[in-house]
Amino acid sequence: MSVVPLLSQSPTTGVVGVDFLNCQLIGPALVAFGPGTILTGSTFEGTPGTMLWEIAPDRPGIQGAVVFQYSTFESCVFGRVGIAGSKEELSSFRTMPTAESIGRE
């Protein structure tokens, strides 16, 4: 399993069209999944109450997050990661499987 430190991704331009297969994506980081992003067979460390950051509908956008667009995540594990999105976008993450603690030494 490849380790991808999320701080090595560019939060200013976002990540577009990258496929992640069998990776450990390690924070600390706040991520947002934009249009065309697909997650299959992936898990997250933590519980929804600690990792989900709801964005108010009247907020014009977010700053400081790693935004993924048109990217795929297959069989990946996210550790020490917060997920930002609207209430609707976060609804599917509330029931997503979580993983044991990873990436801590």
Secondary structure, 3 states (H helix, E strand, C coil): CEEEEHHHCCCCCCEECCEEECEEEEEEEEEEECCCCEEECCEEECCHHHHEEECCCCCCCCCCCEEEECCEEECCEEEEEEEEECHHHHHHHHHCCEECCCCCC
